[in-house]
């Protein structure tokens, strides 16, 4: 089913569910990173009353990091958080019954100063490349896999520096690195400051065998909880897709969430807006899952058990199918 068809099906499910009179709102507990993009979506939901329209009561716990969200979910203190399908598959292989529904396909990029002599990824050889995250950061592993196809071992042929994404962005601005690979929102900051996108990770994925944009981040929740709250989950997904559609079509919606983005000027806000819109999932779940399986094998081949745990393949059930044909 196409993205528009999926949205229509979920909207119909929402309307049918709300047709029951006098039904009390279902409560969903969300673990949300305070500085993350999920807060933009939630601000839109609340401002437009989409939670009330969906007959949902959202209890939001703001946390300092994604790791704190994982702890809250596993401890039963939250129903939904954002994470990636790689972690979900790993947890399933270790016995947890988590599942994933696409939230965003926005990925990081290799960024260089506008005047940099670096013109292609091959030019990174002999250069100093800063990587936001660590040695098993997914974008970094995918970049290595792509370069190895051209006979380049970037890990040994360039000087690699790891660090927290905000620190890497700051060092890039200070000119301490020849290039940086960072999360998409930090790349947007650099782009607004005049940096050049040497290559987005989404640009290299076709060479690794995928057929379209792959959602790296999604809503993660427990299988058993979803089974007992199937209608509420369908309404939640329909509600979030409405919020995303508003953020696609309404610049006024961005004026409202601007204080949450940390944008320092209109140019940076516009870059955030454009990159966020580009990352909104528009593919069927089957297509997303098929390409995730391809990327999983690539990541498992490079990152090994330290990254994926004991499972050589994406665990069955990793992706949640909200409605028939989704």
N, C-alpha and C positions, 0 to 999 in steps of 0.2 A: 504494500500500500504506500502511496506517495505521502509526502509530508502533509499536503493539504487534505488528502483523504483521511489520514490519521487524525488530524485535528478535528475534522467533521465527525468522525466516528466517536471520538471522545466527547465532543460537545453534545452529541445526541445522547450518549450515556449519562452525561451530567443532567440534561433536561429531564430525562425519564426518571432519574433518581430523585430529583427535586420535586417531581410531581406528587409525591406522597405528602399529604398534609400533616402539619404539626410535628414533623420529625425533628428531634433535637440535633444540634450540630455535632458532628463527629470531631473529636480532638485528635490532632496530630502533633507530636512533639518533634521539633526540629533542632538539630545541633548545627549551628551556623558559625563559620569563622567570621569574626567581627569585621575584618577588613576584606572579606572575600566578595566576589561578584554576586553570590546568592542574596546578599543583603540588598542589592539593587532590585532584583526581581521581587523580593518580599516587600520592599517599599512601594513598588508599583501595584502589587496585589492589594495592599492595605489602602492605598490612596484611591484606588478604583473600586474598592469594595468587592473584589473578586472572591475573597475568602467567604464573605457572607453569601454571595451569589452561589457559591459551591456548597454552602451549608457545612463549612468547616471552621473549627476553632483552632488556630495555629498557636501553639505554645513554643516560643523561640528561646533557646538558650545560646547566648553568644559565647564563643570560645576563642582562645588565643591562637589555636593552630589546628590543622587537619588531624594531627595525631590525637588531640584531645577529643575531637569528634568521634574518632574510631573507638576510643575508650568508652565514651558515653553510649555509643550504639551497642557495643559488645556487652556492656554492663546492664543494658536494658533501661537506661535513663533517657534514651532518645529513640524515636521511631525511624527517622530519616536523616541522613547527612549526605554530603557530597564526597565522593572519592572516585577512584578509577576502577575499571573492570579487571585490571591486572591484580590489584589487591583483593578484589572480591573473589576472583578465581583461586588465588592462593589460599584465602581463608576457607573457601569451600573444600579445597583439597585437604585442608587440615581439620575438617569436620564441621565448620560453621555453615549455616544455611542462609547465606546472604545472597542478594540479587541486585541487579543494576539496571537502571533505565536512563537513556541518554539525556544529558543536560547541555553539554557544549562540546563542539569539535575544535574550539580555538586552541591552537598550539603555539609553542614558542618559535623563535627564529634566531638565526645567526645574524647579529647586527654589527655593523662597522661604521666608523665615522664617515661623513659624506665625502671627505677628501681622501679616504683610504685608497691605497694602490691595490688592495685586495679586490679582485673582480669576480673570482669564482671560488667554489669550495676548495678546489685543488690548491689555491693560493694560500690556504691556511697552513700548509707545510712550512715548518720553520718559524711560525708565528706563535704569539702568546694568546691562547684562547681561554677565556674565563667561562666556567660552566656553573649556572645557577642550580644548586642541588648538590649531588655527590656523584661518585663513580657509577652508581646504578640508576641515575636519573634516566627516565625513559627516552626523552628527546635526545639525550647524549648517546645512548645506546643505538637509537635508530640512525643518528648521524654517522656513527662509526660503521654501522652495517652498510649504509649507502656508500661511504667512501671506500670500504673494502672491495666493493664491486668494481671500483676503478683502480684497485691495487694499492690503495693508500691506507696505511695504518696510522690514523690520525692520533691515536693515543701515544704512539712512540715518535711520530714525526713532527709533532707540535708540542709546545710547552703548555700543559693543561693545569689550570688553577681552579679549584672548587671553592664554593662559598655560598652563603645564604643569598637568595635572589635579590633582596634589597641592597646588600653589600656589593654584589656583582654589578648591579645597575649603577651604583654610585661610583665604583672604580672605572666603569666604562666612560662615564661622564667626565671623570678626572683625567682620562687619557692614559690610564695605567695598563690597559690591555689593547692588543691589536684588534681583537674581536671578542664578542661575548655571545653565549647561547643561554637564553633565559626564558622564563615563563612569559606568556603572551602579554600580560598587563604591563610588565616591566619593559618589554619590547615596545609597547605602545608609548610608554614614557619617552624612550629614546627616540622613537620615530618622530614624536612631536617636537623633540629638540634638534631635529635635523639629521639624525642618524639614518643610515641606509640599510634596508633589509637585504642582506646578501642572499639568503634563502630561508623561506619558512619551512618548518618541518613538514607541513602539509604538501609542500612542493616536491619533497623527496619520496613521499609514500608510494606514488604509482610505480616508481622504480623498484620498490620492495614488494610489489605484487598486489596492492590494494586497488579497488576500483572507484573509490570515492572518499569523501571526508569521513573520518572515523571519530566518533565522540570519545575523547579521552577521559572526560569527567561525566559522572552521572549521579542521579539520586540513588542512594544505596539503602536498602532496608532488609529486614529479615523475611525469609520465605513464609514462615509460619504466621507472622504478623500480617503479611500481605494476604494470605489465604483467608484469614478471619476478618479482614477489612477491605475486601476486594472493591466494593463500591466506593469506599472512601479514597482508596488509592487511585481509582479511575477518575474521581472528581478532582483529586489533587493534581494529577497529571494534566487534565483538561484545564484547570485553573492556571497552572504554570505556563502552559502553551499560550493561553490568552495574554498573560503578562508579557511573554516574549514577543507576541505579535504587536502589542502596544509599543514595546521598545524598538520594534522594527519600523513602525509607521509614524510614531509621534516623537518629534523632537522636543515637544513640551514635556513629555515623560522624562526625557534626559535632563531637562532643566531641574526637575524635581529630585532626581537621584544624584545630581552633580556633586553635592556636598559629601556624598558617600564614596565617591570615586577617588578623592584625593587629587583630582585634576587641578593644576595651578593656573590654567588659562583655557581659553576657548579652543585653541588648537589641540591641546591634550585631550580635552573632553570629546572633541570630534573624533580623534583617533581611537579613543576607548570605544565610542559609540560604533564606529565603522567595524572595528575588529570584533566587538561583541556580536554585532549583527551577522557578520560573516560566519561566526561559530555556532549559530543556532541550528540544531539538527533538523534536517529535512528529508532524511532517507528512511526507508522501512527498517524495522528492527531486524528482520532477516538479513538485509544487506549490511547493516552495521555489524551484526554478529559474525557474518562470514568474513568480513575484512578484519575484525578483531582477532579471529582465529589465525589469520595469516600473520598479523603483527605479533601475536603471542609467540608463534614459532620463531620469528626473528629475534624477539627479545630473549626468549628462553635460550636460544643458541649462543647469545653473547653474554647475558647476565647470569645464566645458570641457576642453580638452586637458591643462591643468595637472593635472587630476584623473584623467582616464580615458585619456590618451594618444591615439593615433590612431584608436581604434575607437569609432564612434558607438553600437554595440550590444554587449551582453554577448557575449564570445567563445564560440563553440561549444566544448564540452569543458571549460568552466570548472568545472562540477559533475561530481563523480565518482559513477558509478552502481556501487555495490559488488557487488550481486547482482541477477539478473533481477527486475524488478518493484519494486525498491527505491524 
